[in-house]
Amino acid sequence: MKTQQLPGIPRRTAMAALAFAASGIAFAQQPTGQPVRIGSTLALTGPLSATAQIHKLVGEIYIEQLNKRGGLLGRPVEWVVKDDQSKPDLARTLYEQLVTADKVDLLMGPYATGAILSAMGVAQRYNKVLVHHTLGIPSLAKYDMQFPAWSIGSDPATTVPNTLFDALAASPKPPKTVAVVTSKFPSIQFMSAGAREVLKKRGLTEVLFLEWDFGNRDFGPIANRVKDAKPDFVWVGAIGLEGNLLLDAMKKIDYSPPLHFYLYPAPGPLLASPDAKNALSATIFEDQPPFTSNFGAAEFVKIYRERASKAGFPDTSVETQAAASYTAWQILEAGVVNTRSLDDKAIGTWLKANKVDTLQGKLRFDGTGNFGDDLMRIKQIQDGKWVVVWPKEVTSGGAKLLTP
């Protein structure tokens, strides 16, 4: 069969175009017209900034990819992001500005539960869809047009600790005594309270319970109390750099926890800490099989590694924070593309009725608070990298939880 060369187009280019057409891949048209403006805030400064910087990089990558694919509805996409300084009250004010003064077309949620709830109140007032990355208390998600990208199920305070303690029970040296130390940051406090109930029901002994105020910098007294309690396992309800600060305080008194778990750490800094050997955490995605075969994962992992390296991030792999952020953008794009509109009500209705292909797999939004399944897994720092160790079906290369 002969191919007919198109006028003015070199033969090699024409052949390439036919090859792409045969494979079902179309050339993206250059987006034109008025930009579709998507507004959000992030904690670019303040105590949550170490993690929010990941979300900023992911958003920049996604918008760039999206515009290369032709934008949304054939129009270029512009991301308007403002610094909420890790303050929920400021996030509320800035989302008001995004809707009323900046007149953005769509909203994207911020990072961290407090700011997300503030943004959700604004979205509800103006009947806007809000896709968000990391809400940790599903029962507080009362608004019908909010959609979670962090797939932790409707009862994570029960399901996530049970997944962790299942992993520990299957390890060579299951713990019998537990110390629970936790931030009072709302979602952290909520999950830690759930962990306390779960460990008691499983017959484990709680030898210490301590809380600290969010923003605390003095972890010396907490480290001393943990050391004195001599637990087999330490649940650290930490967010951002709190886990690093506690480890630093422990090092000063020559104490290393035998087994230790960190709920929502800044993943790179914890990985880089020489004192975090064998530390455990929860995850929805890691830069390893089988996760890398999910929708959009391979391309994103490659680009993120390059950009994170250039940005000087201590961990350049895609993990929970980056994955949750990318998933949020995938959800929002799916809503626009499948409704062929920017109408918030239409987008919200479609998302509630359909599953969306994402980095985490197919997500549904028909459960309590629009949450679907709990996809949280357990990972551990091994040989300088995060490795998924539970459940067995999502581990790579026979990875197992290591104990002292």
C-alpha positions as CSV (number, residue, x, y, z in Angstrom):
1,M,0.0,0.0,0.0
2,K,1.4,3.4,-1.0
3,T,1.2,6.5,1.1
4,Q,0.3,9.7,-0.5
5,Q,2.6,12.6,0.5
6,L,0.6,15.7,1.6
7,P,1.4,18.9,-0.2
8,G,4.1,21.0,1.5
9,I,4.9,18.3,4.1
10,P,8.1,16.2,3.9
11,R,7.6,12.5,3.3
12,R,9.2,11.6,6.7
13,T,6.8,13.9,8.6
14,A,3.8,12.5,6.7
15,M,4.9,8.9,7.5
16,A,5.2,9.8,11.2
17,A,1.7,11.4,11.2
18,L,0.2,8.2,9.7
19,A,2.0,6.1,12.3
20,F,0.6,8.1,15.1
21,A,-2.9,8.0,13.6
22,A,-2.7,4.2,13.3
23,S,-1.8,3.9,17.0
24,G,-4.8,6.0,18.0
25,I,-2.7,9.0,19.2
26,A,-3.7,12.3,17.9
27,F,-1.6,15.5,17.6
28,A,-2.8,18.0,20.2
29,Q,-4.0,21.2,18.7
30,Q,-2.4,24.4,20.1
31,P,-4.9,25.8,22.7
32,T,-6.3,29.1,21.8
33,G,-8.6,31.8,23.2
34,Q,-9.2,33.1,26.7
35,P,-7.3,31.0,29.3
36,V,-9.2,28.7,31.7
37,R,-8.1,30.0,35.1
38,I,-7.8,27.6,38.0
39,G,-7.3,29.1,41.4
40,S,-5.9,27.7,44.6
41,T,-3.7,28.4,47.6
42,L,-0.7,26.4,49.0
43,A,1.3,26.7,52.2
44,L,4.3,28.1,50.4
45,T,5.6,29.5,53.7
46,G,5.1,28.5,57.3
47,P,5.4,25.1,59.1
48,L,3.7,23.2,56.2
49,S,5.8,24.7,53.4
50,A,8.3,21.7,53.2
51,T,5.4,19.5,51.9
52,A,3.4,22.2,50.1
53,Q,6.5,22.8,47.8
54,I,5.9,19.3,46.4
55,H,2.3,20.2,45.6
56,K,3.4,23.4,43.9
57,L,5.9,21.5,41.7
58,V,3.3,18.9,40.8
59,G,0.7,21.5,39.8
60,E,3.3,23.2,37.6
61,I,4.1,20.0,35.9
62,Y,0.4,19.1,35.3
63,I,-0.5,22.5,33.9
64,E,2.4,22.2,31.5
65,Q,1.4,18.7,30.4
66,L,-2.2,19.8,30.1
67,N,-1.4,22.7,27.8
68,K,0.8,20.4,25.6
69,R,-2.3,18.2,25.2
70,G,-4.4,21.1,24.0
71,G,-5.5,22.6,27.3
72,L,-9.1,22.3,28.5
73,L,-11.9,22.7,25.9
74,G,-9.3,23.8,23.4
75,R,-8.3,26.8,25.7
76,P,-5.0,27.3,27.5
77,V,-5.0,26.7,31.2
78,E,-3.6,29.2,33.7
79,W,-3.0,28.3,37.4
80,V,-3.4,31.1,39.9
81,V,-1.8,30.0,43.2
82,K,-1.5,32.1,46.3
83,D,0.4,31.6,49.6
84,D,-1.8,30.9,52.5
85,Q,1.2,30.8,54.8
86,S,0.0,27.5,56.5
87,K,-2.9,29.5,58.0
88,P,-6.5,28.2,57.4
89,D,-8.0,31.7,58.1
90,L,-5.8,33.2,55.4
91,A,-6.7,30.4,53.0
92,R,-10.4,31.3,53.5
93,T,-9.8,34.9,52.6
94,L,-7.7,34.1,49.6
95,Y,-10.3,31.7,48.2
96,E,-12.8,34.4,48.5
97,Q,-10.5,36.6,46.5
98,L,-10.0,33.9,43.9
99,V,-13.8,33.6,43.3
100,T,-14.9,37.2,43.6
101,A,-12.0,39.4,42.6
102,D,-9.9,37.1,40.4
103,K,-13.0,35.4,38.9
104,V,-11.3,32.1,38.3
105,D,-13.2,29.5,36.4
106,L,-12.4,26.5,38.6
107,L,-11.0,25.8,42.0
108,M,-8.3,23.4,43.2
109,G,-7.9,22.6,46.9
110,P,-5.0,23.6,49.1
111,Y,-2.7,21.4,51.2
112,A,-3.6,20.2,54.7
113,T,-7.0,19.6,56.4
114,G,-7.4,23.0,58.0
115,A,-6.9,24.9,54.8
116,I,-9.0,22.5,52.8
117,L,-12.0,23.0,55.2
118,S,-11.6,26.7,54.9
119,A,-11.6,26.5,51.1
120,M,-14.5,24.1,51.2
121,G,-16.6,26.6,53.0
122,V,-15.9,29.2,50.3
123,A,-16.6,26.7,47.5
124,Q,-20.0,25.8,49.1
125,R,-20.9,29.5,49.4
126,Y,-20.4,30.0,45.7
127,N,-21.5,26.5,44.5
128,K,-18.0,25.6,43.2
129,V,-16.5,22.2,42.7
130,L,-13.5,21.6,45.0
131,V,-11.1,18.8,44.3
132,H,-8.6,18.6,47.1
133,H,-5.4,16.7,47.8
134,T,-5.1,15.7,51.5
135,L,-8.2,16.0,53.7
136,G,-7.6,13.7,56.7
137,I,-11.0,13.7,58.4
138,P,-13.7,12.5,55.9
139,S,-16.6,13.1,58.4
140,L,-16.0,16.8,58.1
141,A,-16.5,16.8,54.3
142,K,-20.2,17.8,54.4
143,Y,-20.3,19.7,51.0
144,D,-21.7,17.7,48.2
145,M,-19.4,19.1,45.5
146,Q,-16.1,18.4,47.2
147,F,-14.0,15.5,45.9
148,P,-11.0,13.9,47.7
149,A,-7.9,12.9,45.8
150,W,-6.3,11.2,48.8
151,S,-8.2,7.9,48.7
152,I,-8.3,7.0,52.5
153,G,-11.8,5.7,52.7
154,S,-14.6,7.0,54.9
155,D,-13.2,5.7,58.2
156,P,-9.4,6.1,58.0
157,A,-9.0,6.4,61.8
158,T,-9.9,2.7,61.9
159,T,-8.8,1.3,58.6
160,V,-5.4,2.9,58.4
161,P,-4.2,1.9,61.9
162,N,-5.5,-1.6,61.3
163,T,-3.4,-1.8,58.1
164,L,-0.4,-0.7,60.0
165,F,-0.9,-3.1,62.9
166,D,-1.6,-6.0,60.4
167,A,1.8,-5.3,58.9
168,L,3.5,-5.2,62.4
169,A,1.7,-8.4,63.4
170,A,3.1,-10.2,60.3
171,S,6.6,-9.0,61.0
172,P,9.3,-11.2,62.6
173,K,9.1,-9.4,65.9
174,P,5.5,-8.0,66.5
175,P,5.4,-5.3,69.2
176,K,3.5,-5.7,72.5
177,T,3.8,-2.2,73.9
178,V,3.1,1.1,72.1
179,A,3.8,4.8,72.8
180,V,1.5,7.2,71.1
181,V,2.8,10.7,70.7
182,T,1.0,13.2,68.5
183,S,0.5,16.7,67.2
184,K,-2.9,18.4,68.0
185,F,-3.1,19.3,64.3
186,P,-6.8,18.2,63.6
187,S,-6.3,15.4,61.1
188,I,-3.3,14.1,63.0
189,Q,-5.1,14.1,66.3
190,F,-8.1,12.4,64.7
191,M,-6.0,9.6,63.3
192,S,-3.9,9.1,66.5
193,A,-7.1,8.8,68.5
194,G,-8.2,6.0,66.1
195,A,-4.9,4.3,66.5
196,R,-5.3,4.2,70.3
197,E,-8.6,2.5,70.0
198,V,-7.3,0.0,67.4
199,L,-4.2,-1.0,69.4
200,K,-6.3,-1.6,72.5
201,K,-8.8,-3.8,70.6
202,R,-5.8,-5.8,69.3
203,G,-4.6,-6.5,72.8
204,L,-1.5,-4.2,72.7
205,T,-0.5,-2.2,75.7
206,E,-0.3,1.6,75.5
207,V,2.6,2.7,77.8
208,L,2.6,6.4,76.9
209,F,0.3,9.0,75.4
210,L,1.5,12.6,74.8
211,E,0.2,15.5,72.7
212,W,1.9,18.7,71.5
213,D,0.6,21.9,70.0
214,F,1.0,22.3,66.2
215,G,4.0,24.5,65.6
216,N,5.9,23.2,68.6
217,R,9.7,23.3,68.3
218,D,10.8,21.8,71.6
219,F,10.7,18.0,71.5
220,G,13.2,17.3,74.2
221,P,10.7,16.6,77.0
222,I,8.7,14.3,74.6
223,A,11.9,12.4,73.6
224,N,12.7,11.8,77.3
225,R,9.2,10.5,78.1
226,V,9.4,8.1,75.1
227,K,12.8,6.8,76.2
228,D,11.6,6.3,79.8
229,A,8.4,4.4,78.6
230,K,10.6,1.8,76.8
231,P,8.0,1.0,74.1
232,D,8.4,-1.7,71.5
233,F,6.8,0.6,69.0
234,V,6.3,4.4,68.7
235,W,3.3,5.8,66.8
236,V,4.3,9.4,65.9
237,G,1.4,11.5,64.9
238,A,3.6,14.0,63.0
239,I,3.1,16.3,60.1
240,G,5.7,18.1,58.0
241,L,9.0,18.3,59.9
242,E,7.7,17.4,63.3
243,G,9.1,13.8,63.0
244,N,12.5,15.1,62.1
245,L,12.5,17.4,65.2
246,L,11.5,14.5,67.4
247,L,14.3,12.3,66.0
248,D,16.8,15.1,66.5
249,A,15.7,15.4,70.2
250,M,16.0,11.6,70.6
251,K,19.5,11.6,69.2
252,K,20.6,14.2,71.8
253,I,19.7,11.7,74.6
254,D,21.2,8.7,72.8
255,Y,17.9,7.0,72.2
256,S,16.7,5.3,69.0
257,P,13.1,3.9,68.9
258,P,13.1,0.2,68.0
259,L,10.1,0.5,65.6
260,H,8.6,3.9,64.7
261,F,5.8,5.1,62.4
262,Y,5.3,8.7,61.2
263,L,1.8,9.6,59.9
264,Y,2.2,12.5,57.5
265,P,5.9,13.5,57.3
266,A,7.6,15.7,54.8
267,P,8.8,12.6,53.0
268,G,12.2,13.9,51.6
269,P,13.5,15.3,54.9
270,L,12.5,12.2,56.9
271,L,14.2,10.0,54.3
272,A,17.3,12.1,54.4
273,S,17.6,11.9,58.2
274,P,20.3,9.5,59.3
275,D,18.2,8.7,62.4
276,A,15.2,7.6,60.5
277,K,16.5,4.1,59.7
278,N,13.6,1.6,59.2
279,A,11.0,4.4,59.9
280,L,7.5,3.5,58.7
281,S,4.8,5.6,57.2
282,A,1.6,5.3,55.2
283,T,1.3,5.7,51.4
284,I,-1.1,5.7,48.5
285,F,1.6,5.5,45.8
286,E,5.4,4.9,45.5
287,D,7.8,5.1,42.6
288,Q,7.9,1.3,42.1
289,P,5.9,-1.5,40.6
290,P,3.0,-2.2,40.6
291,F,2.1,1.5,41.2
292,T,4.0,2.8,38.2
293,S,1.7,0.9,35.8
294,N,-1.3,3.1,36.8
295,F,-2.8,5.7,34.6
296,G,-0.4,8.5,33.8
297,A,2.3,7.2,36.3
298,A,5.2,6.4,34.0
299,E,5.4,9.8,32.3
300,F,4.8,11.7,35.5
301,V,7.4,9.8,37.5
302,K,10.1,10.6,34.8
303,I,9.3,14.3,34.7
304,Y,8.9,14.7,38.4
305,R,12.3,13.1,39.1
306,E,14.0,15.5,36.8
307,R,12.2,18.6,38.1
308,A,12.5,17.6,41.8
309,S,16.3,17.1,41.2
310,K,16.6,20.6,39.7
311,A,14.6,22.0,42.6
312,G,17.0,20.4,45.1
313,F,14.4,18.2,46.8
314,P,15.9,15.7,49.2
315,D,13.7,13.0,47.7
316,T,13.1,13.1,44.0
317,S,10.8,10.0,43.8
318,V,7.0,10.3,43.5
319,E,5.4,9.2,46.7
320,T,2.1,10.0,48.6
321,Q,2.2,13.8,48.6
322,A,3.1,14.1,44.9
323,A,0.7,11.3,43.9
324,A,-2.2,12.9,45.8
325,S,-1.6,16.2,44.2
326,Y,-1.3,14.7,40.7
327,T,-4.5,12.7,41.3
328,A,-6.4,15.9,42.2
329,W,-5.5,17.4,38.8
330,Q,-6.5,14.2,37.0
331,I,-9.9,14.3,38.7
332,L,-10.5,17.9,37.8
333,E,-9.5,17.4,34.2
334,A,-11.7,14.3,33.9
335,G,-14.7,16.2,35.1
336,V,-14.2,19.0,32.5
337,V,-13.4,16.7,29.6
338,N,-16.3,14.4,30.2
339,T,-18.9,17.1,30.6
340,R,-17.3,19.3,28.0
341,S,-17.9,22.3,30.2
342,L,-16.7,24.4,33.1
343,D,-20.1,24.3,34.8
344,D,-19.4,23.3,38.4
345,K,-22.7,21.5,38.9
346,A,-22.3,19.4,35.7
347,I,-18.7,18.5,36.7
348,G,-19.8,17.6,40.3
349,T,-22.7,15.4,39.1
350,W,-20.5,13.5,36.6
351,L,-17.8,12.8,39.2
352,K,-20.3,11.4,41.7
353,A,-21.7,9.1,39.1
354,N,-18.4,7.8,37.5
355,K,-15.0,6.3,38.3
356,V,-11.9,8.2,37.3
357,D,-8.6,6.7,36.1
358,T,-5.8,8.1,38.2
359,L,-2.3,7.5,39.4
360,Q,-3.8,5.5,42.3
361,G,-6.1,3.4,40.1
362,K,-9.8,3.9,39.5
363,L,-11.3,6.1,42.1
364,R,-15.0,6.4,43.0
365,F,-16.8,9.2,44.9
366,D,-20.0,7.6,46.0
367,G,-19.2,6.8,49.6
368,T,-19.6,8.8,52.8
369,G,-18.3,12.4,52.2
370,N,-17.7,11.4,48.6
371,F,-14.9,9.1,49.7
372,G,-14.3,5.8,48.1
373,D,-11.9,3.0,49.1
374,D,-9.1,3.1,51.6
375,L,-6.0,2.6,49.4
376,M,-3.4,3.4,52.2
377,R,-0.5,1.1,52.3
378,I,2.6,0.8,54.6
379,K,6.1,1.8,53.5
380,Q,9.5,1.7,55.3
381,I,12.8,3.4,54.8
382,Q,15.2,0.7,53.6
383,D,18.7,1.3,52.2
384,G,18.0,5.0,51.8
385,K,14.7,4.8,50.0
386,W,11.0,4.3,50.7
387,V,9.8,0.8,50.0
388,V,6.3,-0.5,50.2
389,V,6.2,-3.4,52.7
390,W,2.4,-4.1,53.2
391,P,0.1,-5.6,51.9
392,K,2.1,-8.3,50.2
393,E,0.2,-7.9,46.9
394,V,1.6,-4.4,46.3
395,T,5.2,-5.0,47.4
396,S,8.0,-5.1,44.9
397,G,10.8,-7.7,44.7
398,G,9.6,-9.5,47.8
399,A,10.1,-6.5,50.1
400,K,9.3,-7.2,53.8
401,L,9.0,-5.1,56.9
402,L,12.4,-5.0,58.7
403,T,12.6,-5.1,62.5
404,P,15.6,-4.6,64.8
